[in-house]
Amino acid sequence: MLRFLTVVLLLAAPIFAADIDGKWTGSIDAGGGAMPLVYNFKADGASLTGSTIGPDGMEVKLSDGKISGNNISFNLTLDFGGQSLTMAGKGVLSGSELKMTLDFMGMPFEFVLKKS
């Protein structure tokens, strides 16, 4: 019985990871009103890849993306006038909702993304 359960869990792992795949949208209050957010995620086992749209409207690739159960983490490196700034993102997936925290220079910003 234990062997059967192990096989079922190993086969089901990619199904759970696939829930993150696709386009996610939301907004964050950046002090001057709501700023729209768009993320695209793709799971490959325990690895997470994807992108978002930076403040300048350009695509920003995720790096060091990881998936562990319902938890995701990644880094974003933005270019501000020639200066690179890396932000750490982490989130918890619950159905079609992703509760996120993005650390910007030691200040955490929390927001919710919904699967589009």
CORCORQUI-V261647 format. One record per residue. N is the residue number from 0. OMEGA is omega in whole degrees, 0 to 359 (NA if undefined). D_FIRST is the distance of its C-alpha to the first C-alpha in Angstrom with 2 decimals. Layout:
n={N;N}
omega={OMEGA;OMEGA}
d_first={D_FIRST;D_FIRST}
//
This chain:
n={0;1;2;3;4;5;6;7;8;9;10;11;12;13;14;15;16;17;18;19;20;21;22;23;24;25;26;27;28;29;30;31;32;33;34;35;36;37;38;39;40;41;42;43;44;45;46;47;48;49;50;51;52;53;54;55;56;57;58;59;60;61;62;63;64;65;66;67;68;69;70;71;72;73;74;75;76;77;78;79;80;81;82;83;84;85;86;87;88;89;90;91;92;93;94;95;96;97;98;99;100;101;102;103;104;105;106;107;108;109;110;111;112;113;114;115}
omega={180;179;178;180;178;179;179;180;179;178;182;183;178;179;180;181;183;180;181;183;174;184;180;182;178;176;178;178;183;179;180;182;183;177;181;179;175;176;172;182;175;178;173;186;180;180;179;174;178;182;173;177;180;180;180;180;181;178;177;180;172;174;178;181;182;175;176;185;178;183;174;173;180;173;173;176;181;179;177;179;179;177;179;177;180;177;178;177;174;182;178;181;176;182;180;181;180;179;189;169;178;182;180;179;178;178;179;174;180;178;180;175;177;180;180;NA}
d_first={0.00;3.81;5.39;5.12;6.36;8.71;10.04;10.70;12.46;14.40;15.55;16.55;18.61;21.61;21.70;22.20;24.75;26.61;27.61;30.31;31.89;35.33;38.45;38.58;41.84;43.35;46.34;47.40;50.54;52.42;55.39;57.43;55.26;51.95;51.06;48.68;45.59;43.71;40.66;38.79;35.34;33.10;29.65;28.55;25.25;26.26;29.94;32.21;35.52;38.13;41.53;43.70;47.38;49.59;52.64;54.85;52.91;51.52;47.90;46.21;43.13;40.25;39.54;36.80;34.40;30.87;27.86;25.31;23.11;25.84;28.55;31.06;33.98;36.86;40.52;43.54;46.81;49.87;53.39;56.11;59.41;58.35;56.34;52.56;50.51;46.74;44.75;41.17;39.03;35.75;33.98;31.10;29.78;29.25;29.11;32.47;34.04;34.25;35.85;37.71;39.81;42.25;44.07;47.68;49.63;47.90;48.13;44.88;45.13;42.51;42.02;39.58;38.86;37.76;36.26;39.04}
//
